[in-house]
Amino acid sequence: MPPMSTQPDAIQPGVEPSDVKRHEVVIVGGGLVGSSLAIALDMLGLDVGLIEATPAATLPAVFDQRNLSFAAATINALTALGIMARMRAPTGPIRRIHISRQGDFGRILLDAADYGREWFGQVVVARDFGVALEARLAELRHLTRYRPARFLGLETVESGCRRLRIGDGHGAERILSTRLLVGADGTRSQVRQALGIGTREHDYLQTLFVTRVRMSGSPDGTAYERLTDQGPTAVLPRGDRHYGLVHAVARERAEAVAGLDEHAWLAHVQRAFGWRAGRFLSSDARRAYPLIRVVAERVIADRVVLMGNAAQTIHPLGAQGFNLGLRDALTLAELVGANRGDPGAAVLLRRYAQRRSEDRARTLAFSDNLARLTSNPSPLLRPLRSLGLAAMECSPTLQSFLVGGAMGFRGNVPELCHP
């Protein structure tokens, strides 16, 4: 029987490793996308190494109290991967989506029942998801976890394998060899930088505040997206009878908003969002994140794939980020499973890039265009936006297009995303 998920032998600081550890696939980054890929590849029986920055028994910082909106396609895939079954906390179903813009007439209301669905997706707390991921990773039989460890640099490609150096932060280093290296190490990806792959960046000049709030009414399955000149405010139905709040402000106002006490903060959010979901009663501590779009100029190199935020970090409007990154991971796993040969073969990586091109391009365009249009304060755009909202409300075709994207069925999606 193959060994359970293992930890590598420790290396003494300053000692040159006597051998090179080889894996079929090495993943740099143990966050949402990297861990999900490790699970998918383990189900194929591949020998995988996972480079994680945090030590054992510690969740990565990304698994905090932020609210994750998982599309239906994502929920289907995470269920197939055995992750959703390990969720201890209840999730919040999104049965309706309500979209409006401050100062404009018209609104969009989408109801899953109108499309023969129970829900469009689920709201999951990042920390709860991290705990479920950790439980699933601990069950894997073909995974070696290097933690805490960090990527130090690339070595040569020899005999069909890519070599890389990793360190444990105390001066100890080792060399790994792999037929495929996956960079899933976030927006400022060290793997991407080591490859010399450039990025296209756009600073939205907005800061995003994320927290949990209690309101006068309990969640009823409606997810609200309120658009303003400052940026979007989303109020999401969680599974703990609270709402998840995602609130963007212009960058020059971020420091002042961060300094508000709870009473003033709730009043500020109430003015921005309105009263459609009731009164804001209390708020947990809030965390702030600058909103910057970072898109890699290419996602493949010689025996390397970039995915998740390392490939594209997008505006959270529409909650597309992790859903897109998971489809990256599942597409790669699907192609590797179908070929059952060299996971880093050039033809396979080209096929991966081609498969991901439509979904990636359409999602990037949707997210960016929506973010720029809805935050533009120009009074000339107001009647156009209002007419657009009204047209969307009256057009089943336009609504179906929006629903398909919201549920994660855009382009050639992986088989695990389907029911």
Order of alpha helices (4+ residues) and beta strands (2+ residues): beta-alpha-beta-beta-alpha-beta-beta-beta-beta-alpha-beta-beta-beta-beta-alpha-beta-beta-beta-beta-alpha-alpha-beta-beta-beta-beta-beta-alpha-alpha-alpha-alpha
